[in-house]
Amino acid sequence: MTMPTQQCPWRMQVHHIHQETPDVWTVSLLCHDYYPCQAGQYALVSVRNSADTLRAYTISSTPGVSEYITLTVRRIDDGAGSQWLTRDVKRGDYIWLSRCDG
């Protein structure tokens, strides 16, 4: 079972993951609560749902226009966060985000 961390209390469900280019994916998330954010802001993602590894990703969707909160992720060869989000996370999984900032 996944648990929130102090920095990442917002639970999101992965709706789908779409590969845009050979090294870029869009991760579409469902938030079952109100999540205040704006396109261009960033949120920390709790990698492997751990408080020890946090990575910042830009929100690429527009609230009120898109039904999903989307993160666009460029896979980095040695990137703990990008490798996890683009290889290990699957539809239906839950991940934890911080509040939006920036």
C-alpha positions as CSV (number, residue, x, y, z in Angstrom):
1,M,0.0,0.0,0.0
2,T,1.3,3.4,-0.8
3,M,1.3,6.2,1.8
4,P,1.6,10.0,1.5
5,T,4.7,11.7,2.6
6,Q,4.9,15.1,4.4
7,Q,6.0,16.8,1.2
8,C,3.7,14.7,-1.2
9,P,0.2,14.4,0.3
10,W,-1.8,14.4,-3.0
11,R,-2.7,10.9,-4.2
12,M,-3.1,10.6,-8.0
13,Q,-4.2,7.6,-10.0
14,V,-2.4,6.9,-13.3
15,H,-5.0,6.9,-16.0
16,H,-2.6,6.4,-19.0
17,I,0.9,6.9,-20.1
18,H,1.6,7.9,-23.7
19,Q,5.0,7.9,-25.4
20,E,5.4,11.1,-27.4
21,T,8.9,10.7,-28.8
22,P,11.6,8.1,-28.2
23,D,12.6,9.8,-24.9
24,V,9.4,11.7,-23.8
25,W,6.3,10.4,-22.2
26,T,3.1,12.1,-21.0
27,V,1.7,10.7,-17.7
28,S,-2.0,11.4,-17.3
29,L,-3.3,11.4,-13.7
30,L,-6.7,11.4,-12.1
31,C,-7.1,13.3,-8.9
32,H,-10.2,12.3,-7.0
33,D,-10.0,15.6,-5.0
34,Y,-9.6,19.2,-6.0
35,Y,-5.9,19.8,-6.9
36,P,-5.2,23.5,-7.4
37,C,-2.6,24.0,-10.1
38,Q,-1.9,25.9,-13.3
39,A,-0.1,24.8,-16.5
40,G,3.6,25.5,-16.2
41,Q,3.8,25.0,-12.5
42,Y,5.7,22.1,-11.1
43,A,5.0,19.4,-8.5
44,L,7.3,17.1,-6.6
45,V,6.7,13.4,-7.3
46,S,7.5,10.9,-4.6
47,V,9.6,8.4,-6.6
48,R,8.7,4.8,-5.7
49,N,6.3,6.4,-3.2
50,S,9.3,7.2,-0.9
51,A,10.0,10.3,1.1
52,D,13.7,9.8,0.3
53,T,13.5,10.4,-3.5
54,L,11.6,13.4,-4.8
55,R,11.7,14.8,-8.3
56,A,10.1,17.9,-9.8
57,Y,8.0,17.7,-13.0
58,T,6.1,20.4,-14.8
59,I,2.3,20.2,-15.0
60,S,1.6,20.2,-18.8
61,S,-2.2,20.2,-18.7
62,T,-4.5,23.2,-18.3
63,P,-7.0,22.9,-15.3
64,G,-10.6,23.3,-16.4
65,V,-9.7,22.3,-20.0
66,S,-8.1,18.9,-19.5
67,E,-9.8,16.1,-17.5
68,Y,-6.4,14.9,-16.4
69,I,-3.4,16.3,-14.6
70,T,-0.5,15.6,-17.0
71,L,3.2,15.4,-16.4
72,T,5.5,15.4,-19.4
73,V,8.6,13.4,-18.6
74,R,11.9,13.1,-20.5
75,R,13.6,9.8,-19.7
76,I,17.1,10.3,-18.5
77,D,19.5,7.2,-18.7
78,D,20.4,7.4,-15.0
79,G,17.3,9.3,-13.8
80,A,15.7,7.5,-10.9
81,G,12.4,9.5,-11.3
82,S,12.1,9.4,-15.1
83,Q,13.0,5.7,-15.3
84,W,10.5,4.8,-12.7
85,L,7.7,6.9,-14.2
86,T,8.2,5.7,-17.8
87,R,9.1,2.0,-17.1
88,D,7.6,0.8,-13.8
89,V,4.5,2.9,-13.2
90,K,1.4,1.4,-14.9
91,R,-2.2,2.4,-15.5
92,G,-4.2,2.2,-12.2
93,D,-1.1,2.7,-10.0
94,Y,-1.2,5.5,-7.4
95,I,1.6,8.1,-7.1
96,W,2.0,11.0,-4.7
97,L,2.5,14.6,-5.6
98,S,3.3,17.8,-3.7
99,R,1.2,20.9,-4.0
100,C,2.0,22.9,-7.2
101,D,4.5,25.7,-7.1
102,G,6.3,28.0,-9.4
